[in-house]
Amino acid sequence: MLRLDGVSKVYRVGTFGGKELHAVSNVSFDVKDGEVVSLIGESGSGKTTIGKMILRLLSITSGTISFNGVDISTLEGGELKEYYRKVQGVFQDPFSSYNPIFKADRVFRIIREEFFPGINSREWNTKVESTLRAVGLNPDDVLNKFPHQLSGGQLQRFLIARALLLDIQFLVADEIISMLDASRRIDVLNLLADLKSRGLSILFITHDLSLGYYISERAVILYRGCVVEMGSTEKIYYNPLHPYTKMLMASVPRLDKKWEEVEVELRAMEAELSSGCVYYERCPVADKDGGCARDRPTLLEAESDHFVACIRYAEERPPLYKAS
């Protein structure tokens, strides 16, 4: 359905734009029909940048993003509008999506005016109410309210409902449950799972490993804008191959260890720091005098539906990264 092929995003920074910031570097992956793919990485890894490029909110420096075989950068006018009928996004901060001087449900009126001009009021109101209830909102509690009168969680679910009103095919979900309380998080995740079962494809952007495991079939691990590992969620979580993925897994709080013990282990993993490729400075197993310092690794297929970008893995293979 949606494919990224060698996508990069470079910003000109510094005095007179004399320097380059590579926010995303040569990223390739796809999301199939009815599939949930988690895009996982720490803050600044390029996750949101990728989501915005898919939604045409940011331009692509190089590479292509195609939807159903069509390069989205070529879409204009009616074709672009049709793209937005099928592809929508919900981002982490709902407050930035609302004008504070307009009532929150103005976003629904815009959807009606742009995409459903011929629908009658009764049918539209029924559609809006059923969609709001599907995301756990009572229409009587939230309609005709200004943004400041609603909680962050309510505003976030409003945006999810806006996307669902279009009967979309693809959803970019960027940290969409970060502002929801625990009781609502599982409701939204189950809603996404239900939508997936009906054919909706989802790019689930998160830094929460447990959520990625819960919701997705495949995962893409990003570090400094580069894909360091990707494949079956089950394989990545139970047999992480890249040092960064292993460190992410080790950082998850555990009941069988005090956090002080985990911190000691993480510091030991980061003990030998230097400079080099995207993960070289933090990699505990980098070859200080070899290719790790010189070369940018490419994704290798370690096993079926499991890829890792690591020079040391290519050189020494399973013994170095075999899960304990």
Secondary structure by P-SEA (a helix, b strand, c coil): cccccbbbbbbbbcccccccccccccccccccccbbbbbccccccaaaaaaaaaacccccccccccccccccccccaaaaaaaaacccccccccccccccccccaaaaaaaaacccccccaaaaaaaaaaaaaaaccccccccccccccccaaaaaaaaaaaaacccccccccccccccccccaaaaaaaaaaaaaaabbbbbcccccaaaaaacccbbbbbccccccccccaaaaaaccccaaaaaaaaacccccccaaaaaaaaaaaacccccccccccccccccccccccccccccccccccccccccccccccccccccc
